[in-house]
Amino acid sequence: MAARASWKGHLKVGDLACAVGLYTAVSSSDRVSFNIINRRTGHRVERQFVDSETGKPVERGDQVKGYQLENGDYIVIEGDEIAEIMPESDKVLNIKAFIAYDDIDKLYFDRPYYLAPVDEHDEEALSLIARGMRDGKVAALAEAVLFRRNRTLLIRPHDDYIVATMLNFDYEVRSADTVFQDIPDIKFDKEMIALAGHIIGTKQGSFEPSEYEDRYEAALVELVKAKIEGRAPPKKKQAPERKVVDLMEALRQSAKMSGKAPAKKAVAKKKAPAHSDSRSKKAS
């Protein structure tokens, strides 16, 4: 089954334009999903809005958005008032600038989409733009009205296709100062740095998405399968208890298990002067 575009329009840079579509690159539709049902009847439960004071159901026509004030009162915002301020969509993904890919902090990355031509005769124009970005080692910043809001996207070639990543707005990304402002500047001795570096070196690898399993999703699938087949649900494996040890000791143990521990020489060098001092004191 061919993928359906979440949005269709035109990618435009200067006088060059081509018809494109945005296709969701990340989806949770394959996850196990549940409905809420009545345990007694087995019937599906429907959600209903009720008045928080009277407890009576509120009909759809009486449901309206409200902004809460500091005193607890609400200002009513009508649907047509919101519709009035929504940006007009011209179905154009307009490239504003070309930038180095690393210029954008990945904290601003939101949702990725595949950007593909709608028709075969648009492939040449899109390929030309992609080739130019690949040769120049740049990405494109573009603006468009998507899903009833103005959005900024980062467009970049990725392997043999093009990815358009929707970006978060500045006000959506929290400042790290709210978390790290009280963490002191810690100084580590050479032994700890050497051990940490050794452990990192023994764990060098690469990211292979297929190697990382969603264990919770896999367990849900097994649970549903067992229920369908009338079997007892699989039992959860108990994780081995882990003792909390000193960080330095943990680093030493990890280095010992993974091979040679280069920090031993550093320890020996530190102990040598101590023996010579004790001998000199005895001699005196």
Disulfide bonds with the S-S distance in Angstrom:
none
